[in-house]
Amino acid sequence: MRKKNPFGKTAKLDNPYAVYKSPIGSFEFRVLKTYQTPDKERENIYARWFVAAKSDMTFGSWEYGDTYIHEILEFTTLTEATDDWNEHYGGNP
């Protein structure tokens, strides 16, 4: 039996599953949906999340799209998250 993805339903911009921010610059990523379970993501170097992103380059507007997980985790820090997110991804902002 397949395991259900706990973050497969698209969240609202003002209530994301997690928020990641860049320590340098103004990048902010709000995770609105994941496409795989956290276990499957660990096996997939091309795993991605659906996010809303904002930075100086977007002039304060949100841009929506898919981003590779490894790019978010490499360049940002988790600043906010739901309890479920912390349980599955081990973060404690």
HUVEN-V715227 format. One record per pair of residues at least 12 apart in sequence whose ideal C-beta (glycine too) atoms are under 8 Angstrom apart, sorted by sequence separation. I is the first residue (numbers start at 1). J is the second residue. D is the distance in Angstrom with one decimal. If there is no record, write none. Layout:
# HUVEN-V715227
I/J/D  I/J/D
This chain:
# HUVEN-V715227
18/30/7.5  19/31/7.6  35/47/7.3  52/64/5.4  53/65/7.4  81/93/5.6  18/31/4.4  35/48/6.3  51/64/7.4  78/91/4.3  80/93/5.5  16/30/3.8  17/31/4.7  35/49/7.4  50/64/7.3  51/65/7.0  53/67/7.0  79/93/5.1  16/31/5.5  17/32/7.1  34/49/5.3  35/50/7.4  50/65/7.3  51/66/7.5  78/93/5.0  16/32/5.6  17/33/7.9  33/49/6.8  34/50/7.6  50/66/5.7  51/67/5.1  13/30/6.3  17/34/7.6  32/49/7.8  33/50/4.0  49/66/7.0  31/49/5.1  32/50/5.2  48/66/4.4  49/67/6.0  13/32/7.1  31/50/7.7  32/51/6.1  48/67/6.1  11/31/7.7  12/32/7.7  31/51/5.6  32/52/6.0  48/68/5.4  49/69/5.8  11/32/4.8  30/51/6.1  47/68/7.2  48/69/6.3  51/72/7.4  10/32/5.4  11/33/6.8  29/51/4.7  30/52/4.5  46/68/6.7  47/69/4.9  10/33/4.6  29/52/7.5  30/53/7.7  47/70/7.9  49/72/7.0  7/31/7.4  9/33/7.0  29/53/5.2  8/33/6.6  28/53/6.9  45/70/6.9  7/33/6.4  8/34/6.7  27/53/7.1  28/54/5.0  7/34/4.2  8/35/7.5  27/54/7.7  28/55/7.1  26/54/7.5  27/55/4.6  41/69/6.1  5/34/6.3  26/55/5.0  5/35/7.6  25/55/6.6  26/56/4.9  5/36/6.6  6/37/7.6  25/56/7.0  5/37/5.0  30/62/7.9  32/64/7.7  4/37/7.7  22/55/7.9  3/37/5.2  3/39/7.1  16/52/7.3  29/67/6.7  13/52/5.3  10/50/6.8  31/72/8.0  29/72/5.4  29/76/6.3  27/75/7.4  13/62/6.5  27/76/6.5  38/88/4.5  38/89/6.4  20/72/5.3  20/73/7.8  22/75/6.0  23/76/7.7  22/76/5.1  23/77/5.9  31/85/7.6  21/76/5.8  22/77/7.7  20/76/3.9  21/77/6.1  20/77/6.6  20/78/5.6  21/79/5.0  19/78/7.4  20/79/6.8  18/78/6.2  19/79/5.2  19/80/4.1  18/80/6.7  19/81/7.2  18/81/4.2  16/80/7.9  17/81/6.9  18/82/7.1  17/82/5.5  17/84/7.4  18/85/4.7  17/85/4.9  18/89/7.4  18/91/7.3  7/84/7.5  6/84/5.6  7/85/7.3  7/88/7.9  6/88/6.5
